[in-house]
Amino acid sequence: MSDLLKRAYDPEKFRKQGHDMVNRLADYLAESLNRTDIPVYPYKEPDERYKDWDRDFNSPGEEGLSDFFDDTIRDSIHLHHPRYVGHQVTPPIPIAALSDMLSAMLNNGMAVYEMGAVSTAQEKVVMNELAKEIGMDASAGGMIVSGGSIGNLTALLSARQALQNSDIWIDGNNSERQLAIMVSENAHYCVERASKIMGLGDQGIIKVPVDDDLKMRVPALEKSLKNARDRNITIIAIVANAANTATGTFDPLDKIADFCRDEEIWFHIDGAHGGAAAISRKYNNLTKGIERADSVVIDFHKMMMMPALCTAVLFRKENDSYQTFAQKAPYLWGDNDDKQWYNVGKRTIECTKRMMSTKIYAMLRTYGFDLVREYVDTTFDLAAEFAELIYADKDFRIVSEPACNIVCFNYIDDFEDLHKSNAFVTSIREEVIKSGRFYISATLVGEEMCLRTTLMNPFTDKKDLLELLDLVREFARDEISKLEEVNLHT
Ligand SMILES: Cc1ncc(COP(=O)(O)O)c(C=O)c1O
C-alpha cells in the first residue's frame, strides 16, 4: 500500500486536524454572534472568486490545510451573523454540525437496512414524533429526503399512484387521460418542475389565482376544478403553500382540506418553509388543517436549524408511501410487495442516502421540540417587530403583511415607471450586500420588485433592524441623487 493512502486515513492526523477545524469553527461562531467586523457576505464577482480558488488549488497539500479551513470560512456567506437576513437557510445549531460529521465519517448509506441500521431507526423515531407534533395520528409516518424539491416530487408521485383506475408506473402516461396538479399561482417553482418531471406537460399544472393577501382563493379553486373536469383533466393533487417563498403567506389549509375531502382529491402541503409553525403553540393557527393533508413536506434545513439538505415527507396514512415506487430491485430487497419500513430506499428517490436523521435525532433528544418552538416563535416575533419599525418610519412601506419571518418592504419612492422603480430596488440591494454589513434578498411581488428579509437568525435584534433601515435609506438617497444628476445632464 502506498504511503499516500496510509496518510489519508491516519487516525492521529484526523484527531489533530479535527480539533483544529472545530477550534476554527468555534471562533467563527463567536465572531459572528458577537457581530465582530467580518463581512456578512464577502462580496466578489463569480469570475474573481473562481480565480482565487483556482490559484489556491495549487498551494501545498497537508501543510496548507488550516489555511484552507480558514479561507473557506472567511470566503463564505455567514449565516450565523445576526445581520444575515437573506434567504431561507438556517444557521445550523453546532450539535447538528457535529452529528453531520459523525454521519459523514460513518457513511452508513441507508438504502437497505443493514447499510444504515442506526439512522433508519432514528429516522422512524424522528418522523413519528414530527407527525405527532403536527397533530397526525399513529397511522402517519414518512421519510427524510434530500430537500423540499425532491420531497414535493416524492409526495406527488405517491399522489399519482393513489389515483383510481390507473397504474402509471406500469402503463406510463396515457395520452387519452391528461393528468394535472393544481397549485397556487404563488407556489415555489419546484411544484411545476415536479409536474414536468412527471411528464404532464404544459397542461399538467393548473395555477389557481390568489386574493389580495396572496392566499389561494378557494372559490377560484372550485372554478378551476370545474374547468379542468370539463376538459376531461384528472387532478392528481391540490398543493397548498405553507408558506409561499416570496412573502411567507399561508394558504387557508383548513378550507382547502374541506374542498379536497369533498372532491376526493389528494391534498398536499408544501410546508418546506412554514410547516414548522405547526410545532409552535403561538403560531400554529397559521397551519390549522395541516394534520388533514394526505402528504406534507417540511424542510428541517429551513425552520428547524439543521444543515442542508434534509426534508420530511409525511403521509397522513403512511401506507400511501409504499406504493410510490412499485419497482423491483432484487439485489437490494427480497419480497417487493412487503411493506418494509426499514428498507427506506423502497420509498425514496434516493438509493444511497446520507444519514440525515442522525443530526435531527441529536437535536430532539438533547433539546426536544421546545427548541424548535422557541426558534419559530423568536424569528416570527422578530418579523412582527420589524414590520412595526417599518410602519413607524415614513421613508418605508410594507409590501405584504408578514405572516411568518419573511418581511417584504420598500423605500418610499415616487417612480412612476415600474422598470425604473424595480431597477432602483435592485441597485439598493446590491449596495447593501456589497457593503458586507447585511445580507438581504429581493423578490417580485406581483410586478413590483421589493426588498426581502427572512429573519432566520434568532440573534438578530431590533438594533440590527434599525441599522438595516438606516443603511437602506442612505443607499436609496444616494441612488436618487445620482439619478437626479443624470437627469439634469440629459
Ligand atoms: C415553499 C418552498 N418549497 C420548496 C422549496 C425548495 O426546497 P429545497 O431548496 O429544499 O429543494 C423552497 C425553497 O426555498 C420553498 O420556499
The ligand as an SDF file (V2000), in Angstrom:
LIG
                    3D

 16 16  0  0  0  0  0  0  0  0999 V2000
  -42.0970   26.8700   -0.3420 C   0  0  0  0  0  0  0  0  0  0  0  0
  -40.8670   26.1650   -0.8300 C   0  0  0  0  0  0  0  0  0  0  0  0
  -40.9760   24.9440   -1.3670 N   0  0  0  0  0  0  0  0  0  0  0  0
  -39.9060   24.2700   -1.8280 C   0  0  0  0  0  0  0  0  0  0  0  0
  -38.6610   24.8150   -1.7670 C   0  0  0  0  0  0  0  0  0  0  0  0
  -37.4820   24.0400   -2.3060 C   0  0  0  0  0  0  0  0  0  0  0  0
  -36.8230   23.4760   -1.2330 O   0  0  0  0  0  0  0  0  0  0  0  0
  -35.3070   22.9550   -1.3630 P   0  0  0  0  0  0  0  0  0  0  0  0
  -34.4720   24.1560   -1.6120 O   0  0  0  0  0  0  0  0  0  0  0  0
  -35.0620   22.3130   -0.0450 O   0  0  0  0  0  0  0  0  0  0  0  0
  -35.2750   21.9740   -2.5090 O   0  0  0  0  0  0  0  0  0  0  0  0
  -38.4730   26.0990   -1.2300 C   0  0  0  0  0  0  0  0  0  0  0  0
  -37.1390   26.7230   -1.1760 C   0  0  0  0  0  0  0  0  0  0  0  0
  -36.9500   27.8540   -0.8320 O   0  0  0  0  0  0  0  0  0  0  0  0
  -39.6120   26.7850   -0.7330 C   0  0  0  0  0  0  0  0  0  0  0  0
  -39.5160   28.0080   -0.2050 O   0  0  0  0  0  0  0  0  0  0  0  0
  1  2  1  0
  2  3  1  0
  2 15  2  0
  3  4  2  0
  4  5  1  0
  5  6  1  0
  5 12  2  0
  6  7  1  0
  7  8  1  0
  8  9  2  0
  8 10  1  0
  8 11  1  0
 12 13  1  0
 12 15  1  0
 13 14  2  0
 15 16  1  0
M  END
$$$$
